[in-house]
Amino acid sequence: METLRSSTKYIVIVLIISFGLIWVLADVDFFGAMQAGPNKLGEVNGEDISLEEYQSRLQYYSNLYVQQSGGSMSPEITAIYERQVWDELVTSRLIEQKMDELGITVTDNELLDMVYGENPDPFIVQNFSRQDGSIDRAYIDQILTNPDFSQQAIAIDLQLRQKRRQEKLSNFITAGLQVTNQEIEEEYIKNNSFADVSYIRFPFSEIDESEITVSDKDLRDYYNANKEEYKQEESYRASYVTFSFLPTAEDTTEIIAEVEALRADFATAEDDSLFLVRRQSTTPYSAAYINKSDVRDEYKAVLEIEEGEVTEPFINAGQVSVIKKVDERRNDVKFVVYSQIIEALPSTIRKADSDARDFQLFATEETDFETEAENAGLEIKSSFATKDNPFISGLGSSQQVLSFLEKADEGDVSPVYELGSEFVVVKLDEKTEAGFRPFDEVKSQIENIVKLEKRKALTAEKVTNMLAGNADLAALATASGKEITEASGVAANAVVMPEAGREPKVIGAVFALEEGQTSKAITGSTGVFVVQVTSKSMASVENMDATTAEQIRQRLEQQKNQKFVSIWLEELKENADIVDNRKFFSQG
């Protein structure tokens, strides 16, 4: 920033608020010593990731979550952000290292141009624009003269340089990813071409099981030819027990009593809307005249009471409700509903939590997981998970449980986790390294695939033979006893064939036919099709204006760039030497 000051009378300074300042300074180690010793959370190609930096960024997300949601992060949300922060720190290290390797730098003149050029950086525009959109350079100068903003000056210098470096890296990576005019024209035609078709569908399921023969050689041949499909990430088999805190009958009885106790105050309340708000009713205030015949069955009790009275509590849709009759005139009635959700009371939740923690303690320090489950009369359930996939069979999605499984050794017992309406304790039974799944493990799955392929082949052969003597669609319908289906306005960019489901291959074949032409047997996703094109309207590139062409180009470029950069980053991670010490710092 010193160079910036000496190069021009216009000096850029920005009052950075939370995100920019904290994020940038954390990335450049501005907050002080964050390296070495017990603070080293991990390494990326020999470069440290400190515990302090990790916690600082996690705290940023926590603060942001509180601001946006109004509540603190649950353990499950925290686990998700912990994974995200680690991935971000690893990725940022890899990108920085790659930029250094390629010698990507930002000159002072480039930085000046980002501030004072014809097209200032969006960050400058956002923070220093007048109402007419022009940059308030006098305001920038005025702020610059205040020495209290020296740290922010350094931060914005770093942020702009870093942003420009990353733009250069992105341009370097995607330099060869050009969208050709032919691709633009093909996309335009695909988006603006339509056809009316008639077709007959022959489902694969019509081939009887007795017509299919599958040998062990067929299965092994398929496995060997498609082995990459059975490549798996590190996986985990685990046991778990649960401690439910769904509302009990006692909880429901107590909630009914609470609602009953409010009836008198509800009846005498002068402002029903305020009453519902103050008593935190789960049914919002609504008071309009309703014809008595239209009152829902569960609310019919309001018809039996007088104006100003409140019904007895009743249970409806998981809530305890009472109804106050506000007014009645001839065939109409006006009423207000107060409700409380039936949920576990704090005492019920505390007991389930206590039972779970006692189990976890005894299972790890006194006996073992299986013995303690037997002593407690708990059912042990099984689950399966794979690395980087938070879906845990039997438990649903849980980053907390996945993080435990990834860090744990076989036999380890987890802390108590809260998932939905139950507490869970998990034991890792088996950890399988990444590799190819054994043939015997996937044999039944392969058998289904091979059977389907044989069904496809037999169906296609059957339809081809029928077409030999019935080239006309009407004749084929008569010979096969099937109906002809009509589909109008089928778009070339569609993937769903009307009344047939997802059939992109069939739709592609439709637009390779001439108007009036009947196809050969087309093997789709769910059956074999014979299609006749009734009419076809193909777009002409002569009707594509420059604006549309540019929009298509930008969209295709964005798709290509995003896909390529994603692959590039994954390859960068695969080839990197990454040391993850998070399990040594785990508090759960």
Disulfide bonds with the S-S distance in Angstrom:
none
